[in-house]
Every structure is written in C-alpha cells, then in structure tokens.
Amino acid sequence: MALTIRELPSAERPRERLRTHGAHALSSSELIAILLGSGSEGRSALGIGQEILSTCRGSLRLLASQPVATLTSVSGVGTARAVGIHAALELGRRMAAEERQEGAPVRWPRDVYELFAQRLEDLPVEEFHVAVLDSQHRLERDITVTRGLLNSSLVHPREVFREAIAERAAAIILVHNHPSGDPTPSPDDRVVTEQLVQAGKVLDIPVQDHVIIGRGRYISFAEAGLL
C-alpha cells in the first residue's frame, strides 16, 4: 500500500516542503494534495491529487475547464473539495490577468515592484534577481542569482553580470526581497549595490536601480538617492 502523507519523512511532506522551499518547488499534484488537506478511504491526498491530474492529462488548463461534477467522479473528491480546487484555479487565472502587459517598458520603480512582488514579497528567504533590460527598457529576462538565508544573500558581480553579458543587456535592475517585510536597505545591501554599480560601469552595463521588496511596499535606491 502507498504511504500516507503522515508516514512520509517530514522533509517529503507537501506542506513542509512548501514552507521550506516555497510553493514553486512543489509539483502540481503536491499542491492539489495541500488543497485536499487529507486522504480518503486508504488513499493519500497525494494519490488523489495524481488521479485528479490524470483525468486531464496533467493539464491545469484542462482541469480548470472541467465542471465540478466531473471532479467528484474521482474517488475521495466530494463537492467541497472540487469547489476548493476550482476556486484555487480561478485565483490563478485572476492573478495572471493582472500581470503586467508583456513587452511594456520598465521605466519606474513601481513597474519593477509590480513585476516581482507577487513572487517575492511572501518568501521565507531572500532571493536576489537581476532584471535584464533591452535598449527599449523592456524586460528581456529575469535571472535568479541567489536564494539566500533569512537576512543575507551573498552576491558576487561575476554571477550578476555573466548572464547579463550573454544576453547583451542594455542595462540591469537589481531586485531582492526582505522576508521581514521591511524593505529598508541594510548595510550589506548598500555595500553590494555599490560593488555592482562599479562593476557595471566597467562592463558598460549600467545598474539603473536596486529595488528591495517588502510586504506590500518597496524601496528604490534610485528614488531614495542611494544609487
């Protein structure tokens, strides 16, 4: 018999993995298992989640198009669970509809915040990103440089500019989050920013800003006169 989620090692349980690594690290069946909350009739929530996905060939888009009654045909999925899955998928659709228009220029710190806040503001650890801009100030690529500890990330100019050079970036914007929710720059943030600004001058790839994302707010080095 398949192991129940409680019988799995703690590090392999979906909820623990989400808390440790973030929702993006989980498979779709693991995320569905979290929505289900528990298994049913000797089946784990993971097993039920996998069967739900199998009914739509693994496609979340097809899953969202199925009526509630179709989901309830899967053993262990009642009306309440089916409705919960539909609600989660609808939230995903609405978030996607709010995304910044593709190809729009990134000209202001608020543009940067809107691009990155959904992914970064609630993370339990720091992530340091580089937004690579083309000559029209459009986002060419988002590069994740480091995923750090709760209060510090080690960022080396070589890692920041290596892919920016490969992408022939016209400019870059530095972006990272503060898990505390307070975007106030730390002394380390200021030192790292100064190092990267100087490296950008040498490489002729200007650092246009460093935006720190907190919970519901941000601080721009350019706006604050710190760049």
Beta strands, then each sheet from edge to edge (+ up, - down):
strand 1: 127-133
strand 2: 139-147
strand 3: 171-177
strand 4: 207-213
strand 5: 218-220
sheet 1: 2+ 1- 3+ 4+ 5-
end
